[in-house]
Amino acid sequence: MSLYETLRHAADSYGLAVIVALYLTLCLWHFRPGAKPHVEEAKHSIFKDQTDGE
């Protein structure tokens, strides 16, 4: 079996599972309990450096 066929088989077998696991990890990362301060900061970051009334 050639290297190409071996790599192709691995990608077909495990590639989709790895991509789905990575996607779910990245999507759910900001829901972890330790992320609350970072989420709050990001939520209000668009208003940083703006003055009221202008």
C-alpha angles and dihedrals in degrees: 000000000000126000090249092056091047093051091044091052092049091049092049093047104039107010096084092047091051093048093049092048091049092048093051092046092052093044095049096039095094092053093065115112095244093057097067096098091048092048091050091050092048091047092059098033094097089065095050114114093019120120122215118252099025 
